[in-house]
Amino acid sequence: MVLQIWLLLVALTTFTFGINPGVKVTLTQKGLEYGREIGIAAIQRKLNTIKLPDISGSQKVNPIGKVSYSFTDMHLINVGLPESAVSPVPGAGVKLSIGNAYMSLKGNWRVKYLRFIKDSGTFDLNVSGLSITTTIAISSDETGRPTVSGTNCAASVGSVSIKFHGGASWLYNLFTNFIEKALRSALQQQICPLVADAISDVNPYLKTLNVLAKVDEYAEIEYSMVSSPVISASSVDFSLKGEFYNIGKHQEPPFTPAVFSVPSQSNNMLNIGLSSYTANSAGFVYTTAGALSLYITDDMIPASSPIRLNTQTFGAFIPQIAQRFPGLMMKLLVKAVKTPVITFESDNATIQATGTITAYAIQTNGTLSPLFVLNMDGSVSAQVFVSGTRVAGSVTLNKMDLTLGTSYVGDFQVTSIDRIFQMVLKVVIIPKLNAELAKGYPLPTIGKMKLVNTQLQVMKDYMLIGTDVQFAG
């Protein structure tokens, strides 16, 4: 486990400036606290790797003269980081503070004096009152992927105590002050580089970040940053592009994101705001790709339905169809002619769609003879929810209005066949649409991140997702 919350904190930090965001993410103080817990464990493991160099030298001691000494095989046996705190630093990054930390070491000592007298033993060294502060800075690498680094690190050792074992007791006091000073210096020189290493260990994981999240064969979502993170006293706020694109073709839609804001205070680790711009860019992509069209044949109608897609059924309402095309099956082409418009109001998501329905008679040789074209204006209500790390949904029909566009069989009253198309919409089109919506669209996540305790609320112009997060080991 590494400083995984910083994966979340910077997973979205690729910089492309100059437009309003389609998605906003707020990392709250609760999220930072979760990151602190994971980060402290990672730093503690790093500090356990401290290696202290052997120390040797000589000193003149009256009345016995020159005493040679060495301290070897010094190794850490315990590190404790009982107190820590994390807080955003506006304009700088995230400050991590560690206080009242402690360490325990063991080692061997050896002395030689009066040319031939040797003595040796072991010692225990305890360090207390250790404090560490560092700031985690966020930047972007040459590929547009995020990186993190530790800056402004400071480490201070409070007190050092040594207990010698073996040898003559008069030697202990002789070397206590010296060894304390030497080890204090050696420790302070190693702590900050190891803390910086613990932070930098995140970067290989960040290298795996895909700025574009693939949705399906038609679309992908870009989650790059459109501005630098805004760091306040209680949260870190990210502004993401949040735009759907056709795969391999980044064509901007003929509309721009509106300004919206996401609450910075909540009981969740993360607040994610998905604007209506993001949803509407998806509609633009699927319309441009020609994906919002569907051929409907009789085998797609439930067998229990008395209404069939054939010229006999339609001939009961439009006699000229039965007269000109007797005994033939029919096919319908339902196609969007404009980009659907998605609107978010308080607790209500609505999709307005404009399209055409073209009816064909299927000749015995398989060719299609057009019968008529209807213009369709309809609206559906959407229920949206979070499934895993994806946003999914379903829709129900509000209304559908049909008007005659073109007829190849003479004039007729559209109202006479309205019930047929209401049925087709409810039993074929909407179930197929819901099957696609149930697959969901990826949220901005990284690594083995899970969303837990998630709530979704539709607000004015955006959807608000409040969630906690967990990272698997």
LUMZA-231874 format. One record per residue (C-alpha): x, y, z; residue in one letter. Coordinates in steps of 0.001 Angstrom, whole numbers, padded with zeros to 6 digits, always signed. Each point is the difference from the previous one (the first is absolute). Layout:
BEGIN
XYZA
...
//
This chain:
BEGIN
+000000+000000+000000M
+001327+003454-000880V
-001365+003499+000461L
-003055-000987-001983Q
-002200+002917+000924I
+002406+002198-001918W
-000856-002142-003020L
-003520+001225+000457L
+001145+003513+000799L
+001943+000345-003247V
-001520-002625-002262A
-001752+002763-001874L
+002844+002503-000317T
+000764+000409-003694T
-000049+003669-000898F
-001925+001503-002939T
-001048+003528+000822F
-002668+002356-001210G
-003436-001677+000215I
-002585-000580+002678N
-000016-003511+001482P
-002641-002594-000727G
+000882-001925+003164V
+001115+001225+003402K
+001536-002085+002764V
+000459+001172+003581T
+002289-001892+002354L
-001279+000860+003467T
+001750+000023+003355Q
-001423-003478+000643K
+001669-001199-003200G
+003287+001567+001051L
-000246-001767+003349E
-000401-003337-001764Y
+003072+000858-002041G
+001909+000860+003160R
-000653-003467+001447E
+001271-001733-003121I
+002908+002423-000386G
+001236-000396+003563I
+000132-003788-000419A
+002065+000420-003184A
+002405+002464+001618I
+000410-002270+003005Q
+001029-002851-002264R
+002510+002276-001719K
+001504+001141+003292L
+000450-003619+001003N
+002587-000245-002787T
+002314+002576+001590I
+003631-001162-000119K
+002458+001647+002381L
+003695+000039-000894P
+002650-001427+002289D
+001685+002613+002179I
+003638-000234+001097S
+002741+002271+001280G
+002233+000679+002987S
+000045+002330+002970Q
+002588+000889+002657K
-001167-000878+003468V
+001963+000861+003120N
+001722-001786+001582P
-000040-003031-002326I
+000804+001856-003217G
-001355-000725-003448K
-003182-002085-000244V
-001089-001380-003396S
-003699-000789-000462Y
-002471-001290-002558S
-003785-000348-000168F
-001134-002559-002549T
-003004-002007-001239D
-002454+002704+001000M
-003484-000935-001120H
-003544+001158+000573L
-002337-002318+001898I
-003062+002212+000416N
-001561+003189-001361V
-003155+001630+001365G
-001930+002924-001502L
-002796+000484+002562P
-001002+003566-000850E
-000580+001499-003441S
-002125+002593-001745A
-000735+001000-003570V
-001299+003298-001312S
-000269+001814-003321P
+002392+002909-000488V
-001635+002534-002346P
+002159+000492-003068G
+002597-002592+001016A
-001313-003540+000454G
-000845-002209+002941V
+001990+000234+003216K
+000746-003161+001967L
+001201+000359+003599S
+001279-002788+002246I
+000665+000552+003694G
+001269-001893+003064N
+001379-002774-002187A
+002516-002443+001430Y
+002612-002521-001103M
+001931-002810+001647S
+003406-001241-001206L
+002542-002628+000988K
+003702-000197-000713G
+003440-001193+001107N
+002783+002021+001586W
+003719-000723+000348R
+002967+001871+001572V
+003769-000439+000236K
+002350+001857+002374Y
+003435-000339+001581L
+000960-001720-003295R
-001148-003418+001052F
-003176+000308+002086I
-003214-000638-001944K
-003607+000181+001078D
-003316-000470-001829S
-003729-000369+000415G
-003353+001068-001390T
-002153+003060+000377F
-003665+001008-000326D
-000863+003442-001311L
-003434+001623+000321N
-001028+003102-001904V
-003065+001940+001157S
-001634+003287-000831G
+000654-000455-003718L
-001967+002430-002213S
-000339+000096-003795I
-001772+002487-002238T
-000259-000059-003790T
-002179+001429-002746T
-001290-002209-002799I
+000132+002024-003213A
-001972-000858-003155I
+001283+000542-003532S
-000241-001460-003522S
+002613-001921-001978D
+000870+000323-003675E
-002698-002479-001018T
-002733+001912+001761G
-000214-002516+002807R
+000169+001114+003627P
+002985-000274+002308T
+000460+000640+003712V
+003056+001038+001978S
+000905+000820+003561G
+001164+003556+000667T
+001036+002072+003000N
+000736-003058+002116C
+001397+000533+003497A
+000898-002635+002604A
+000990+000584+003602S
+001152-002544+002567V
-001132+000857+003522G
+002029-002149+002384S
+002361-002961-000299V
+000754-002419+002812S
+002513-002875+000007I
+000342-003016+002212K
+003273-001932-000222F
+000343-003680+000788H
+003313-001706+000874G
+003439+001486+000647G
+001208+002430+002622A
-002596+002472+001221S
+002450+002931+000009W
+000056-000191-003824L
-003717+000625-000345Y
-000053+003626+001029N
+003058+000629-002116L
-001810-000824-003232F
-003624+000812+000813T
+000083+003629-001109N
+002072-000767-003083F
-002156-002839-001291I
-003182+001935+000690E
+001199+002933-002072K
+001262-002180-002862A
-003141-002095-000232L
-002291+003022+000250R
+001739+001492-003024S
-000064-003283-001967A
-003697-000472+000626L
-000990+003524-000952Q
+001932-000298-003272Q
-001906-003142-001037Q
-003583+000722+001086I
-000993+002627-002578C
+001419-001887-003009P
-001941-003092+001062L
-003204+002010+000404V
+000564+001467-003470A
+000504-003539-001348D
-003294-001131+001557A
-001801+002816-001804I
+001813-000640-003297S
-000968-003673+000176D
-003446+001131-001122V
+001252+001152-003405N
+000386-003430-001658P
-003677-000570+000733Y
-000879+003367-001506L
+001811-001049-003188K
-002788-002542-000516T
-002677+002677-000057L
-001981+000240-003238N
-001113+003566-000486V
-002708-001377-002298L
-002446-002523+001459A
-001485-002279-002658K
-003770-000425+000171V
-000833-002237-002970D
+000742-000366-003714E
-001221+003521-000674Y
+001032+002186+002910A
+002607+000876+002582E
+000005+002598+002776I
+002830+002456+000573E
+000704+000773+003637Y
+002937+002379-000370S
+000263+003104+002123M
-001041+003324-001507V
+001715+002014+002748S
+002303-000483+002954S
-001491-001461+003194P
-001502+002583+002322V
+001191-000662+003539I
-002011+001579+002788S
+000321-000325+003754A
-002307-003035+000082S
+000075-001690-003413S
+001746-000560-003305V
-002175+000778-003026D
+000599-001338-003497F
-001520+001241-003248S
-000136-002725-002681L
-000872+000247-003655K
-002654-002693+000347G
-000766-000299-003684E
-001015-002937-002181F
+001792-000445-003317Y
-000342-002330-002951N
+002861-002471+000262I
+002892+001237-002099G
-001733+003273-000885K
-000140+002867+002457H
-002738+002180-001422Q
-001270+002708+002327E
-003798+000239+000400P
-001816+003198-001054P
-000541+001021+003630F
+002186+000805+002985T
-000073-000855+003715P
-002002+002243+002304A
+001463+001113+003306V
-001058-002109+002980F
+001309-000596+003510S
+000316-003076+002212V
-000296+000100+003818P
+003399-000105+001698S
-001365-001071+003381Q
-001546-003428+000551S
+000329-003236+001920N
+001462-001678-003109N
+003616-000364-001054M
-000845+001094-003528L
-002634+002159-001629N
-000249-000499-003770I
-002089+002337-002120G
-000961-001210-003502L
-001495+002855-001990S
-002717-000114-002619S
+002769+000982-002443Y
+001665-003370+000497T
-003260-001845-000600A
-000839+002125-003043N
+003454-000539-001491S
-000777-003725+000147A
-003189+000600-001965G
+001959+001987-002576F
+002569-002780-000388V
-002541-002790-000472Y
-002050+002081-002417T
+003095+000911-002030T
+001079-003654-000079A
-003409-001069-001295G
-000479-002216+003031A
-003429+001398+000871L
-001887-002024-002581S
-001709-003352+000177L
-001730-002327-002450Y
-003039-001688+001561I
-001414-003202-001407T
-002943-002142+001004D
+002133-002545+001837D
+000885+002763+002489M
-003680+000391+000961I
-001146-002291+002854P
-001783-003084-001322A
-002944+000758+002284S
-000679+003337-001669S
-003013+000096-002352P
+001699+002775-001941I
+002457-001288-002609R
+002345+001827-002336L
-001701-000953-003248N
-002136+001650-002650T
-003109-001748+001287Q
+000231+001712+003418T
+000824+003404-001474F
-002550-000537-002782G
-002750-000044+002628A
+000809+003683+000667F
+001383+001008-003416I
-001930-002067-002556P
+002199+001003-002945Q
+002963-001837+001604I
-001873-003302+000004A
-001245+000645-003511Q
+003389+000848-001545R
+002195-002348+002082F
-002177-002952+001037P
+001399-002718+002246G
+003448+001521+000588L
+002020+000392+003146M
+001175+003464+000961M
+003115+001617+001437K
+000337+003303+001899L
+003062+002233+000105L
+000062+002256+003085V
+002692+002651-000284K
+001000+003130+001905A
+000254+003036-002261V
+001237+002408+002659K
+002236-000376+003022T
-002136-000872+003044P
-000198+002700+002644V
+000540-001048+003622I
-001076+002353+002770T
+000598-000317+003727F
-002375+001621+002458E
-000364-000677+003697S
-000671-003760+000337D
-000922-000237-003671N
+001944-000985-003124A
-001783+000301-003344T
+001042-000894-003552I
-001681+001691-002965Q
+000430-001856-003297A
-000887+000833-003600T
+000027-002685-002635G
-001733-001735-002858T
-001738-003326-000413I
+000128-001427-003508T
-002279-002939-000803A
+000893-002483-002737Y
-001740-002960-001570A
+002371-002937-000447I
-000401-001401-003504Q
+000307-003736-000609T
+003452+000569-001523N
+001116+001883+003130G
-000086+003509-001425T
-001622+002758+002054L
-002851+002125-001299S
-000469+003213+002006P
-003539+000572+001271L
+000217+003183+002056F
+002254+002124+002203V
-001195+001362+003348L
+001586+002832+001930N
+000353-000822+003656M
+000455+002284+003007D
+000200-001688+003351G
+001289+000277+003524S
+001032-002508+002627V
+000839+000283+003670S
+003303-001472+001108A
+000851-001733+003244Q
+003749+000146+000591V
+002081-002049+002442F
+003582-001060+000693V
+000952-003602-000712S
+003525-000834+001125G
+002129+002757-001478T
-002423+000817-002800R
-003038+002235-000371V
-002968-001948-001342A
-003680+000687-000530G
-003367-000870-001432S
-002780+001980-001660V
-003790-000001-000060T
-002221+001596-002624L
-001588+003349+000742N
-001601+000758-003363K
+000387-000506-003731M
-001499+002201-002708D
-000191-001206-003605L
-000628+001986-003155T
+000033-001090-003614L
+003171+000924-001864G
-000325-001846-003307T
-002535-002551-001231S
+000513-002320-002955Y
-003470-001501+000352V
-002181+003146+000077G
-001343+002053+002881D
-001054-001595+003304F
-000607+001012+003593Q
+003110-000569+002126V
-002148-000279+003113T
-001417-003231-001404S
+003344-001764+000392I
+001252+001845+003078D
-000790-002969+002274R
+002208-002275-002107I
+003019+002251+000358F
-000589+000603+003695Q
+000146-003784+000402M
+003147-000297-002134V
+001693+002686+002028L
-000864-001583+003337K
+000707-003663-000793V
+002953+000319-002381V
+001790+003345-000074I
+000006+000930+003679I
+001055-003497+001198P
+002898+000058-002478K
+000979+003490+001117L
-000160-001049+003654N
+002162-003044-000711A
+002684+002353-001332E
-000400+002513+002819L
+000333-002798+002575A
+003548-000658-001216K
+000941+003409+001347G
+002643+002580-000769Y
+003342+000069+001831P
+000649+002536+002719L
+003503+001464+000503P
+001749-002712+002020T
+003446-001547+000188I
+001528-003291+001029G
-002057-002277+002230K
-002175+002794+001261M
-003488-000841+001285K
-002857+002373+000699L
-001924-000746+003215V
-002923+001622+001834N
-000911+001741-003243T
-002976+002325-000432Q
-001136+001746-003194L
-002233+003051-000153Q
-001185+001909-003062V
+000562+003722+000475M
-000566+003045-002172K
+002251-000479-003088D
+002031-002877+001478Y
-000075-003312+001841M
+001718-000156+003385L
+001682-003236+001066I
+001136-000158+003608G
+002161-002992+000823T
+002712-001497+002133D
+002867-001933-001566V
+002058-003081+000740Q
+003183-001268-001588F
+000710-003712-000209A
+003517-001137+000867G
//
